[in-house]
Amino acid sequence: MDFHTITLDHYEFMQDMLQETDPKTVYYIEAFTGNRLQWTEWAKDEEERESLIRDAVAAGFTYTVETEVQ
């Protein structure tokens, strides 16, 4: 992914979140091979978060998950 795509994805994600009125928990997942970042993704709920974690593990990546309440 290039910077433009990541920025656009994040903008669209945040717009969706702003339309909701209740505070929501969102997750930011980063997948790595060693110290090299392979991909990043936002998850809107626990199901999506778990799916992304499974994808990272299946690919043999390590991962981090940051939680944010909005």
Buried (B, 14 or more C-beta within 10 A) or exposed (E): EEEEEEEEBEEEBEEEBEEEEEEEEBBBBBBBEEEEEBBBBBBBEEEBBEBBBEBBEEEEBEBEEEEEEE
